Amino acid sequence: MNPESLRTPCFVLDADALKANYQGFAEALGKRFRALRVAYSVKTNAHPAVLAVLREAGAAAEVVSDTEYRLARALGFDDIIFNGPIKGEACFREALQAGSVVNIDSKRELDWLAGMPAGHSVAVGLRVNVSLPEDETFSRFGFDGPELAAAVARIREMPHVRLAGIHLHRTSKSRSLDVYRTLAAKASEVIRTFGLKPAYIDIGGGFFGSMPGKPGFDDYAAVLAEGLEGCLGEETRLIVEPGNALIASPLTMYASVLDTKRIAGERVVVCDASRNDIDPFFRKTDYFKFFPALEEGRPRENSQTVVGCTCLENDRLFHLTDGPRLETGDRIGFRFTGAYTMALSPLFIRYFPRVYVLEDGACRLAFEEWGARQYLSAYGI
């Protein structure tokens, strides 16, 4: 692929790398667990190109809203994990009747279960609230303490409902192996306390993927296998819900330099991408950046500030010290930009960038950049 042939700003999805990530995680778990399901976290990046690659690779879809559930069904996913506290009643019932894994995360869902038509048996899971040593406050998800016991008891009182599993997803800052030791220990505790024989244990997501110096798929699989030993039956399925671990590394954002100028002695480099595109939380201080196709012998510049295309003062991408002097037309690449970028980029000033798909050595334009026409069509205009 020649980066100079791309129309920027754009994302390039390496479909082969995405499939390799999925297969790598599935294989690592498959060495240690008899039954498993890898369900991609749709909220991490719901772009149709991403979902199509993962569906064809064999992934299930993990969704947390009626909208995501409908999207997954529309794109051909039959294997769906339905989580979250904001499910709608109609979609909740539809998912149960379709055989999706549905994990209860609110009291109203228990009321809906009680009102299911007689004679129609369903299986559900319960989301368990989990505290982590690294927490600064409490997690707001799942059932805890007396309410967990009450939810288990209430489900057991429903003759048409089977408590099939438990769900223990936790967002964590560290994504460390200790997080998954804690989750496995909590799963074992809940299973023992309530005498459960779960058909599945859904450990959630939050894993690192192919990040240098971070835990890998084999590391997570080994920790989960050790922690869950003794509480998995012959047919108990392990469910994981990776998002970042699958999609972060296969997506690269490319930008072009539009202009340069000097302000207060600093060389300012303006590019056509935005911090909204690659860092919508505005938390990072630097990126996995590179400069494709710069010729040898490019003059060096002591200090350059690369800024984005919006009219925001804080749309400053990075500071480059003693680097090649960037000129109009140069390309800048940003690796590891697949997670929570497209999904959170606002419709601000410039709309969704175009997307290319790189597969089997060929790069094709999969989706054109949104313009005024696409924006208005979303409103039926």
C-alpha positions, 0 to 999 in steps of 0.5 A, spaced: 500 500 500 502 506 498 500 511 503 501 517 498 495 514 494 490 515 499 485 521 500 486 524 507 484 524 512 482 517 512 482 510 516 485 504 513 483 497 516 488 492 516 482 486 515 488 481 515 490 483 522 483 484 525 482 476 523 489 474 526 487 478 532 481 474 533 484 468 531 489 469 536 485 470 542 480 464 540 486 459 539 489 462 546 483 460 550 482 454 546 488 451 549 485 451 556 478 451 555 473 446 552 468 451 550 468 458 549 465 464 545 469 470 543 464 476 542 466 482 539 464 489 543 460 492 538 461 499 542 468 499 541 468 500 534 461 499 530 463 501 523 460 496 518 467 494 515 469 492 522 463 488 523 463 484 517 470 482 517 469 479 524 462 476 523 466 472 517 471 470 522 466 467 526 466 472 532 459 473 536 457 480 537 456 483 544 451 489 544 449 494 550 443 497 547 437 496 543 440 500 537 446 495 537 442 489 537 438 491 531 445 493 528 448 486 529 442 483 527 442 487 520 449 485 519 448 478 519 450 476 526 446 470 529 450 469 535 449 475 540 451 477 547 446 482 550 448 486 556 447 493 559 442 496 564 438 500 558 435 494 554 428 496 552 422 491 553 421 489 546 428 488 544 429 484 551 424 479 549 426 478 542 433 477 544 431 472 549 426 468 544 432 468 539 436 464 543 441 470 544 445 470 551 442 476 555 445 478 562 440 481 566 443 488 569 437 492 572 431 490 576 426 492 571 428 486 567 427 481 572 420 484 572 419 483 565 422 476 566 416 475 571 411 477 565 414 472 560 408 468 557 407 462 560 410 455 557 416 459 554 422 457 557 428 462 557 435 462 560 438 468 562 445 471 566 446 475 571 451 481 571 455 481 578 458 487 581 465 487 582 470 491 586 477 492 584 483 494 588 485 499 583 478 502 584 477 510 586 470 509 587 465 503 586 462 500 579 455 502 577 454 496 574 451 489 576 448 486 582 451 486 589 450 484 596 443 483 598 440 485 591 444 479 588 442 474 593 435 477 591 435 477 584 438 469 584 432 467 589 427 471 584 429 468 578 429 461 581 422 462 583 420 463 576 419 456 573 420 458 566 426 461 567 433 458 568 439 462 571 444 460 566 450 464 567 454 470 570 457 476 567 463 479 570 465 485 566 469 490 569 472 496 566 479 498 569 485 503 568 490 497 568 488 492 564 493 488 568 493 480 569 491 482 576 484 484 574 482 478 571 485 474 577 480 478 581 474 477 576 475 469 576 476 469 584 469 473 584 466 468 579 468 462 583 465 465 590 459 467 587 458 460 584 460 457 591 455 461 595 449 460 590 450 453 588 450 455 581 452 450 575 453 455 570 452 454 562 457 459 561 461 464 565 462 471 561 468 474 564 467 481 559 472 484 556 477 490 557 484 486 555 490 489 551 491 486 544 498 486 541 501 492 545 508 492 546 510 491 553 503 489 555 500 482 557 498 478 551 492 473 549 496 467 552 497 471 558 490 472 559 488 465 558 493 462 563 490 467 568 483 465 567 484 458 566 488 458 573 483 462 576 476 458 574 479 451 575 474 447 579 468 451 578 467 450 570 463 444 568 464 439 562 460 443 558 461 450 561 462 455 556 467 461 557 465 468 554 470 473 553 468 480 550 474 483 547 474 490 543 480 494 544 484 487 544 481 486 537 480 492 533 486 497 536 492 495 532 488 493 525 486 501 524 491 506 522 489 514 521 492 517 515 493 525 515 496 530 510 500 536 512 495 542 509 500 548 511 506 550 516 507 557 519 511 560 525 508 563 531 512 566 537 518 562 534 514 555 534 513 552 527 506 550 527 504 544 522 496 544 520 494 537 518 487 535 515 485 530 521 483 532 528 484 530 535 477 528 535 479 522 530 484 519 534 483 521 541 476 523 542 477 523 550 483 528 549 487 524 554 493 522 551 499 526 551 502 522 545 501 517 539 504 511 535 505 516 530 510 515 523 512 519 517 511 515 511 515 517 504 519 522 507 525 523 503 532 521 505 536 528 508 530 532 510 532 538 514 531 537 521 527 542 525 528 543 533 521 544 535 514 543 531 507 543 534 502 539 529 495 541 530 489 538 527 483 541 522 478 544 527 477 551 530 479 548 537 485 551 541 486 544 544 486 540 537 494 539 538 496 533 536 503 532 538 510 536 539 516 534 535 523 535 537 529 535 533 524 531 527 524 532 520 521 538 517 514 537 515 512 540 509 505 541 506 503 535 502 507 530 507 503 524 510 502 523 518 500 516 520 497 514 527 497 507 529 493 503 534 487 508 533 481 503 532 478 503 539 473 508 541 475 513 535 470 512 530 465 510 535 466 517 539 468 522 534 463 527 534 460 530 528 464 537 529 466 541 523 468 535 518 464 529 519 466 521 518 473 520 515 473 515 509 475 508 510 479 504 506 480 496 507 487 493 506 486 485 505 490 480 501 495 486 499 490 490 496 487 496 498 480 498 497 476 504 498 470 501 502 466 508 505 467 515 502 467 521 507 461 523 509 459 530 507 453 535 507 449 530 503 450 524 508 449 528 514 442 531 511 440 524 509 440 522 516 435 527 518 431 525 512 432 531 508 
